[in-house]
Amino acid sequence: MILNKCNFLLFLLVLINISHFAFGGLVKLSIRSSGFTGGDSWIYIDDNKYMIDGRGITAAAFLPSNSRLLYMKTCDTYIPNKKNEKNLSIDFLEFIKEIGGLKNYLLTIVSNDESFNNMNSDLLQWISKYDISLGFRGSYVLILQSDGLGNFKKIASASNATADSSVSLNPFIFSF
């Protein structure tokens, strides 16, 4: 059989799709968010456990292909900002923007104890667009994937706006 240009391009596309399927992989995530009396909050990436210390909101970013935590940011959004101190909500959003510029990163966001009380309106709006219910000492977890252009695709989420609640995604398998 003689391959013409169209058949050759189709053949290449099939090979590319097969190689992506064959050389892709899986990453297992377990994420837990707890209110004030709900216990520990944590992130498992495969078998690596990362505890969430202190109250507020934590974001952890990594490439699914290597399953190593590469970036982590925690902001205590329970306490008000002090005068002449950088606004923690703005600092958190700057971190999110930085991760959004990295292609195919997974970003996990976890609340611990209380994260809602002193969030600015920009951060509240950003979190709410992913269908997260916010409330005093509520709990939420969120998994997003960056596109490298500053945008995120929602992969999974769970939230409970009730005070002292706990939510989790356990386990969650992401294929790449």
Buried (B, 14 or more C-beta within 10 A) or exposed (E): EEEEEEEEEEEEEEEEEEEEEEEEEEBBBBBBBBBBEBEEBBBBBBEEEBEBEEBBBBBBBBBBEEBEBEBBBBBBBBEEBEEEEEBBBBBBBEBBEBBBEBEEBBBBBBBBBBBBBBBBEEBBEBBEEBEBBBBBBBBBBBBBBBBEEEEBEEBBBBBBBBBBBBBBBEEBEBEB
